[in-house]
Amino acid sequence: MLGGGLVILVAVLSAVALGFAFRGAPERIARKAWLEQVRPSRVASAAASAGLPVAASVGARFALEPGRGRTAVPVRAALLGGVLAVSLVVATLSFGSGLQQLVPHPALHGWDWSYMLNPSNEVPPQALALLNKGPGLFAAWSTRLSE
C-alpha cells in the first residue's frame, strides 16, 4: 500500500513539474503575454449573476482570479497545494486509525503469538507439547527447543 502510494505520489508530482516547466518555457511566456486577454473567473461571474451579496462575489473574484502584472498571484498552485495538504492529512489519519486498531490485536494482522518462539526465550510446556505434535513445519522448532 505504501509502495503504491509512493509511486502515485512521484508520478503526480513529476507530471505537475513537467506541466509547470512546459508552461514556463520562455517562448510560451512571450507568446502568451502577446495574446493574453483578460478573462474573469467563471465561478466569480456565476456568483455575481446568481444574486449573491457583493461581498461574496468580490471575495470569489479575489480568490479565483490570478490578477495581472504586479498583482499576479499563483491561485491555481495555492488551490492545488491546499487540496493536496488536506488529502495528505486524511490519508495520514486513516493510516493511523487502521494501525491503532491493529497494534492491540495481533491476530488481525496474522500473528497470534503473544511472544516470539526462539531458543533464548522460556517456552511454556503447553506450547512445546503443541509444537511437538505439529507436522513438518514445527518439527525443526520441537528439536531445537527441546535441546
Number of C-alpha atoms within 10 A of each C-alpha: 6 8 8 9 10 11 12 12 12 12 12 12 12 12 12 12 12 12 11 12 11 12 13 12 10 11 9 12 14 12 10 12 9 9 8 10 8 7 8 13 16 13 14 20 14 13 19 18 10 10 10 12 11 11 10 14 20 16 13 19 20 14 16 19 19 16 17 9 7 6 7 10 15 11 15 13 11 11 13 10 12 12 11 12 12 11 12 12 11 12 12 12 12 12 13 12 11 11 12 11 13 14 11 9 12 13 12 11 11 9 11 10 9 8 9 11 14 11 12 8 10 10 15 8 9 9 12 18 11 11 19 18 12 13 9 11 9 15 14 12 17 19 12 11 18 10 6
